[in-house]
Amino acid sequence: MTGTPERIGRYTVAKELGSGGMGEVYLAYTPGGDPVAMKLIRSDKLDELTRARFEKEALIARTVIGTNRVARFLDADPFADRPWLAMEYVAGRTLLAYVDEGGILPLPLVASLGALLAEGLSAVHAAELLHRDLKPQNIIMGKDGPMIIDFGLGAFMDAAKESLSHSGMIIGTVRCMPPEQASGHPKVTPAADVYALGTVLLYAAARHYPYDGAAWEAVAMQVANPAIGPDLSGVPEELRPLIASMLAYAPEDRPTLGAVARECTTLVKSAGMTPADARLALIARTTAGGTPDAAKDPLSPSFEKLLEDQVKISESAGPDSPLDGPREGAQADEPDTGDAKQAAQGEPDAASAAGQGAPAEMRRASRSAGGRPPASKRVADELREQYAVDAVL
C-alpha cells in the first residue's frame, strides 16, 4: 500500500490494518517473526508535553497485569518523529463489525461481555491508567473472548481538546464520550471509562449509541446537555437500569466497575447460565464462521528478505525498546528515579520535558550509550524492596 513504511522501530511492517483519528494501524513482525499491531500516531497530535506524558504512561502500561481482556502493551517510542506503540496482535472482528454484520447480542451474552470488559478495565485502573477511548471499534471479538485494544493512548487522548474535530475520530468517539469529556474537560476520572463501557453494551444490545446526529457538533451538544437523556430504545428491560446508570450525566452517579461486573454476572445467572458458559457462548456466537486473522496471510519473498535484514539491524541497535533507554535529559548511567505514575496522572516534570526538542538521532544515540533496566525488572526490584523479599526466593 502506498505510504506504508517498511519498518517502525525494530519491527518490519507487513500491511496496513486500518486508520482513524489517532493514526494508522499496521500488522508488523518482530525480528523473530511474532506478529504485533503497530500504531503510528498522527503528526498533529504531537507536542513536547504529550510526548513526555506518553513516555510515562507507556512505562506504566507495560506493567498492567491481572487480566486476559486487554491486549498487552509491548513497546513504544514517544520521541520518534512520529511516535508509535506496539501492542499484542489479536485476531478477530471488532464488536462494531460483528454487530453491524451479525446483529445484536442476546441479553445473557451482552451481560457476559460487560462482566469480562469490566474486569479488564479494572486491571487498567489498578495501574492508575485510563483507556479514555473505549468504543465498539476498540473491542476485538476473538477466539478467547472480547479483548480491549488501543490501550496505552491515554496521553494522546488527554492532550488536545480539539481532538473532537479531527475527521475520522468523531463518529466512533464522540458518541461514546462522557459529558465531562465532550464539554472540553479532557482530564477525566475512571468514571469516564464506565460511561464508555455503557455505550459499548448499548451498541451490543440495540445497535445504536446513546446520542446521534448528522454532524459531530450535534452529537457533542446532546452529550453535554444534562436535559437530554440517552436513547435506550431496544435495550432489554432487565438490562436497562444498569446501562442507564452507567450513562449517568454526573460521573459520581455512575457505578464502579466492580458493581458493573457483579450486576452483569447476576443477569447471566438470572438467564440460567453460569458466567463460564456465557463466555463460551459469546465466543461461539461472535466467531462463528471463523476468526479473521491477517497474520495467517502468506508473506512475500521480498517481505521475508526485509525481516532477515531487520534481524541484522537489531543485533547492533542497542536496547531492544526505546523505553529502556536513558531518560531524556539524564546521564546514561543515571537511574530512573522519577515518579512515573504521578506524572502520568498530571503534567510531566521539568526533567522529563527537557531536551525534547533535540533531534531524534541525538536521542537515539543517547539511548544506545547505556539504558535503564527494563521496566519489568525495575518494577520487580521496587516490589522486592517494598516487601523485603529475598531475590533468590
Buried (B, 14 or more C-beta within 10 A) or exposed (E): EEEEBEBBBBBBBBBBBEEBBBBBBBBBBBBEEEBBBBBBBBEEBBEBBBBBBBBBBBBBBBBBEEBEBBBBBBBBBBBBEBBBBBBBBBBBBBBBBBBEEBEBBBBBBBBBBBBBBBBBBBBBBEBBBBBBBBBBBBBBBBBBBBBBBBBBBBBBBBBBEEBBBBEEBBBBBBBBBBBBBBBEEBEBBBBBBBBBBBBBBBBBBBBBBBBEBEEBEEBBBBBBBEEBBBBBEEBBEBBBEBBBBBBBBEBEEBBBBEBBBBBBBBBBBEBEBEBEEBBBBBBEBBBEEEBBBBBEEEBEEEBEEBBEBBBEEBEEBBBBBBBBBBBBBBEBEEEBEBEBBEBBBEEBBEBBBBBBEBEEEEBBEBBBEBBBEBBEEBBBEEEEEEEEEEEEE
